[in-house]
Amino acid sequence: MAKPAKPRKQRRRQVLPPGCTLSQLYSLWAEAVRYQVKPSSYALYITLIEKHILPYLGHFRVEELDNGILEDYIWERQEQELSWNTMRLIIFLLKGMIQAGQEKGVDPAEKLHYYLPKSKRTYMRVFGQQDTERLLRHLENSEEIFETGLLLSVFTGIRVGELCGLKWEDVDLAKGVLRINRTVSRIRNPEADGAFSERGDTAEKEGLSKTVVYIGTPKTGRSIREIPLPDFLILKLLPYKKSGECYVLTGTRKCMEPRGVQRRFKNLLRRCNIPDINIHSLRHAFASKWIENGFDSKALSEILGHSSIKITMDVYVHTNMEQKKSYMNRMV
C-alpha cells in the first residue's frame, strides 16, 4: 500500500508592517530579486535605486505615496539631465518595488500613474492663456513676499529648489542680476544612512528625524549661473529687500523646502480658481514663451542652467499645431 503523500509545506506570505517606508521595502525587494537577475543587472539596479530613488523618496511611507509626490519626483529627476534610458529604468525599478509592497499588503495612497512617455520628448500640463493672466494679476498685485517670490519663477524659469535656496545676497538689484548658487531639497537623514554628499554640502540637522533639509550647490557647473532680471521685477522686489543672509521666500534665515512651496502654490491656484498644475510648469511656460518669441535658444539654455541646448529643446520646448501650420504656409 502506497504511503500517503506528505502535505506540501505552505510558504508563508510575508506581510509588511503598516508605516513601512520605501527604504524598508527596498531592503526586502533587493534580497528577493538578487538571484533573479544577472549580477551585472543587480549591481546596476542597486546603484540606481540608492543614488536616484532612496535619497528623495526613501523616507516616505509607502502608504503616503501619491501621484503628486510621484510627479514631483519624476520632473525633479529630469532636471538632473539623466539619459532617457536611465529615467525609464529608474521608473521601472520604482514601480517594481511598489508592486512588491502591494503583494506584501502595503498599498500607496492611490493608484499611481507612471507617466514617463515612450518618446524622448515630454509634455506637461501647462497654463492656458486665461489662467496665466489670472495668476499674473494676482502675483503682481500681491503684497506677500512668498507670492512676489513666485514671480522669479515665472520670469526667470528657475527651478523650485533654486527658488527655495535664493538669498537676498544672491539678488543684485543694482545690477539687475540674479545669482543661482544653491538649491534646497529634502532627503533622508545622512546620519541615519551613514553617508552624505561627496561635494561637502551641508544639511540642517533636525534631531534624529528621518529626513533633513539639504542645502547644497546645484548639480552641474552650468546650473551655477547669473540671470538678468526684467526691470519691472527689480522695482517689485525693492520694497522686500532684506539683509543678505535672509532667504527671499521667507524674509528670514530659515528657508522653505520645495514640498512646502508646492503646497502653498496649490492653495494659491485654488484661491485663484485655476486648475491644479505642478509648479514645475512655471519653468516650462517660461522656456516655451521664450522660444515662441523667437529668442536665442543658446541664451535660454544658459538661463535655465542646462548643459546643452538639446536638453532645453527636448524637455521644455514644443510647437503647437498653429505654429506648425504657420511654418508650413511660410514654406510655400
C-alpha atoms as one frame of an Amber mdcrd trajectory, in Angstrom:
protein
   0.000   0.000   0.000   1.445   3.328  -1.049   2.262   5.811   1.658   0.093
   8.902   1.633   1.845  11.896   0.169   3.116  14.399   2.677   1.261  17.676
   2.541   3.306  20.365   0.854   4.602  22.966   3.241   2.859  26.216   2.539
   5.195  29.147   2.074   4.073  31.864   4.404   3.315  35.152   2.649   5.339
  37.870   4.306   3.317  40.932   5.202   4.973  44.303   5.707   4.020  46.272
   8.798   1.931  49.442   8.482   4.120  52.525   8.230   6.763  50.744   6.158
   8.965  53.255   4.333  10.199  52.845   0.790  13.713  52.322   2.191  12.492
  49.403   4.300  10.626  47.972   1.334  13.780  48.317  -0.781  15.766  46.121
   1.610  13.259  43.280   1.232  12.865  43.808  -2.515  16.630  43.770  -3.105
  17.017  40.499  -1.237  14.182  38.933  -3.227  15.454  39.888  -6.694  19.137
  39.330  -6.004  19.210  35.866  -7.549  16.515  36.506 -10.150  18.673  38.713
 -12.372  22.240  38.688 -13.624  24.846  40.010 -11.173  25.644  42.897 -13.516
  21.985  43.875 -13.722  21.576  43.592  -9.966  24.570  45.859  -9.379  23.113
  48.432 -11.783  19.703  48.289 -10.098  21.167  48.806  -6.641  23.276  51.740
  -7.809  20.340  53.481  -9.473  17.984  52.952  -6.547  20.454  54.095  -3.907
  21.565  57.101  -5.944  18.373  58.283  -7.627  15.383  56.927  -5.674  16.085
  56.475  -1.972  17.651  59.909  -1.303  14.418  61.525  -2.489  11.639  59.021
  -1.754  13.155  56.605   0.755  11.788  58.436   3.801   8.174  58.320   2.567
   5.875  55.668   3.965   4.602  53.561   1.088   1.054  54.287   2.247   1.502
  58.055   1.754   2.886  57.906  -1.793   0.520  59.585  -4.231   0.613  60.932
  -7.769   1.579  64.409  -6.601   4.720  63.067  -4.931   5.452  60.857  -7.941
   5.000  63.704 -10.437   7.297  65.990  -8.439   9.889  63.247  -8.244   9.872
  62.475 -11.969  10.223  66.112 -13.001  12.966  66.754 -10.481  14.899  63.771
 -11.825  14.545  65.043 -15.376  16.070  68.297 -14.181  19.200  66.272 -13.370
  19.662  65.757 -17.114  19.719  61.971 -16.853  19.539  59.997 -20.078  16.093
  58.823 -21.095  17.099  55.172 -20.833  18.238  55.819 -17.275  14.975  57.584
 -16.458  12.928  54.706 -17.825  14.923  52.184 -15.823  14.514  54.247 -12.646
  10.735  54.337 -13.113  10.746  50.599 -13.874  12.578  49.886 -10.604  10.377
  52.211  -8.563   7.252  50.612  -9.985   8.655  47.138  -9.265   9.371  47.974
  -5.628   5.922  49.446  -5.035   4.231  46.473  -6.694   6.276  44.182  -4.465
   4.994  46.113  -1.470   1.406  45.709  -2.657   1.925  41.957  -2.887   3.021
  42.059   0.756  -0.012  44.009   1.898   1.134  47.654   1.683  -0.578  49.900
  -0.850   0.216  53.522  -1.818  -2.312  56.261  -1.050  -3.835  55.920  -4.521
  -3.296  54.162  -7.822  -0.027  55.550  -9.158   0.419  56.633 -12.771   3.964
  56.177 -14.043   3.609  58.617 -16.891   7.155  58.723 -18.353   6.487  58.778
 -22.113   7.756  56.322 -24.709   9.414  59.074 -26.707  12.217  61.350 -25.631
  10.012  64.422 -25.594   7.859  65.019 -22.543   4.752  67.131 -22.420   3.293
  68.522 -19.233   0.055  70.251 -18.449   0.572  73.979 -18.759  -1.449  77.085
 -18.005  -3.983  78.283 -20.527  -3.912  81.934 -21.571  -6.725  82.988 -19.241
  -5.259  81.084 -16.297  -1.857  82.657 -16.939  -3.322  86.154 -16.970  -5.318
  85.460 -13.795  -2.242  84.130 -11.986  -0.038  87.038 -13.064  -2.638  89.605
 -11.989  -2.767  88.042  -8.556   1.009  87.784  -8.133   1.696  91.298  -9.405
  -0.908  92.782  -7.035   0.108  90.687  -4.048   1.983  92.205  -1.126   3.158
  88.843   0.253   6.856  88.147  -0.229   6.189  84.485  -0.993   3.863  85.313
  -3.871   6.167  88.060  -5.095   8.974  85.492  -4.990   6.972  83.239  -7.291
   7.326  85.930  -9.959  11.011  84.959 -10.088   9.983  81.508 -11.299   7.547
  82.981 -13.789  10.023  85.449 -15.331  13.378  83.660 -14.938  12.449  79.974
 -15.177  14.500  78.974 -12.107  13.891  75.565 -10.523  11.766  75.358  -7.391
  14.757  74.101  -5.369  16.787  77.067  -6.596  13.972  79.427  -5.643  13.935
  77.943  -2.142  17.705  78.416  -1.838  17.723  82.008  -3.040  19.070  84.520
  -0.505  18.959  88.287  -0.789  22.732  88.276  -1.180  22.086  86.479  -4.479
  19.759  89.235  -5.733  21.728  92.220  -7.015  19.004  94.783  -7.655  21.530
  97.491  -8.527  22.910  95.431 -11.415  19.610  93.691 -12.115  21.103  90.216
 -11.769  20.023  87.026 -10.015  22.788  84.612  -8.977  21.989  80.918  -8.565
  24.436  79.416  -6.058  22.455  76.834  -4.091  19.473  74.523  -4.174  17.226
  73.076  -1.471  15.677  69.620  -1.200  14.583  67.181   1.484  16.480  63.905
   1.753  16.915  61.023   4.180  18.864  61.871   7.320  22.529  61.280   6.402
  23.392  60.374   9.975  20.898  57.533   9.824  22.221  56.330   6.490  25.893
  56.839   7.303  26.500  58.649   4.046  26.263  62.147   2.636  27.208  64.365
  -0.257  30.630  63.963  -1.820  30.704  67.690  -2.592  30.900  68.758   1.039
  27.462  70.345   1.117  25.617  70.990   4.347  22.324  69.903   5.868  20.170
  71.415   8.565  20.014  68.674  11.176  16.628  68.025  12.691  17.479  65.821
  15.654  17.026  62.161  14.843  14.273  62.715  12.296  14.201  60.515   9.229
  14.803  63.423   6.885  16.777  66.659   6.719  16.599  69.792   4.630  19.521
  69.569   2.226  21.118  72.822   1.105  23.838  72.384  -1.491  25.273  73.609
  -4.740  23.382  72.872  -7.967  24.160  69.552  -9.617  26.187  70.839 -12.582
  28.571  73.727 -13.147  26.206  75.239 -15.711  23.490  75.405 -13.050  25.596
  77.914 -11.091  24.764  80.991 -13.138  23.693  84.616 -13.373  20.286  85.565
 -14.736  19.306  89.109 -15.782  16.109  90.431 -14.193  13.431  92.366 -16.106
  13.154  95.992 -14.991   9.619  95.753 -13.598  10.631  92.819 -11.372  13.529
  94.809  -9.926  11.091  97.536  -8.877   8.683  94.930  -7.493  11.385  93.351
  -5.326  12.886  96.561  -3.949  10.453  97.042  -1.010  11.109  93.500   0.235
  14.916  93.709   0.291  16.382  92.157   3.462  19.892  91.526   4.769  21.972
  89.203   2.625  21.664  86.156   4.910  17.860  86.083   4.672  16.075  83.821
   2.214  13.934  85.594  -0.368  10.786  83.461   0.066  10.665  83.764   3.862
  12.445  87.007   4.670  14.223  85.118   7.466  17.326  82.954   7.845  15.215
  79.823   7.563  14.486  78.539   4.073  11.398  76.905   2.658  11.617  73.487
   1.026  10.170  72.505  -2.379   7.294  70.437  -0.986   6.178  73.381   1.152
   6.342  75.706  -1.843   4.327  73.233  -3.903   1.611  73.042  -1.224   1.323
  76.824  -0.976   1.297  77.083  -4.764  -1.598  74.604  -4.945  -3.519  76.640
  -2.373  -2.848  79.776  -4.392  -4.222  78.155  -7.562  -7.310  77.086  -5.665
  -7.920  80.642  -4.406  -7.500  81.974  -7.948  -9.858  79.312  -9.335  -7.108
  77.884 -11.540  -6.832  74.129 -12.268  -4.251  72.253 -10.206  -0.960  72.320
 -12.139   2.509  71.407 -10.908   4.764  74.330 -10.029   7.372  72.992 -12.485
   5.035  74.200 -15.237   6.157  77.781 -14.474   9.642  76.871 -15.697   8.217
  75.077 -18.698   5.999  78.046 -19.564   8.948  80.438 -19.359  11.010  78.311
 -21.760   8.132  77.801 -24.184   7.291  81.512 -24.323  10.966  82.328 -24.929
  11.061  80.033 -27.963   7.669  81.209 -29.246   9.019  84.767 -29.279  11.891
  83.620 -31.456  14.605  84.357 -28.899  18.016  82.709 -28.939  17.985  79.053
 -27.811  21.548  79.134 -26.513  20.743  82.077 -24.246  17.697  80.184 -22.956
  19.806  77.115 -22.231  22.218  79.248 -20.204  19.396  80.933 -18.277  17.818
  77.576 -17.428  21.190  76.182 -16.368  21.212  73.294 -18.833  24.428  71.680
 -20.006  23.324  71.712 -23.646  20.713  73.194 -25.962  19.470  69.667 -26.688
  18.299  69.253 -23.094  16.429  72.552 -23.337  14.686  71.610 -26.557  13.834
  68.029 -25.547  12.453  68.744 -22.088  10.726  72.110 -22.349  10.087  73.179
 -25.902   7.330  72.016 -28.203   5.421  73.624 -31.029   1.643  73.685 -31.196
  -0.425  72.933 -34.278  -0.937  76.625 -35.099   2.809  77.193 -35.184   3.369
  74.150 -37.376   0.669  75.314 -39.808   2.235  78.789 -39.933   5.622  77.282
 -40.712   4.121  75.128 -43.488   2.456  78.136 -45.131   5.716  80.091 -44.977
   7.456  77.231 -46.805   5.292  77.771 -49.877
